[in-house]
């Protein structure tokens, strides 16, 4: 099969190079692959840079003064209440629950 050459010419001069359509297609494929690799490399570099900036911002000390008081006060329960809550058994009888509830009230839990 004979292909018609694509002429690469300057301004009004004789052709500098004669390329077949197959040559042009091959070069286009090579350039396409090269551009894909460059885009992938730039994308990877951007992701790495974004990750590094996020890590630096996470570790950067804030200029806000540390809070000395918690937002919620007098909430939760202490170690004694925690021990009391850890004793709960869901198979208790009604009288056992009554004793437990009275202990809870007495301990202010």
Secondary structure, DSSP 4 states (H G I P E B T S, - for coil): ---PPEEE--SSS--SEEE-HHHHHHHHHHHHHHHHHHHHHHHHHHHHHHHHHHHHHHHSPPSSPPPSS-SS-S-S--HHHHHHHHT--TT--HHHHHHHHHHHHHHT-
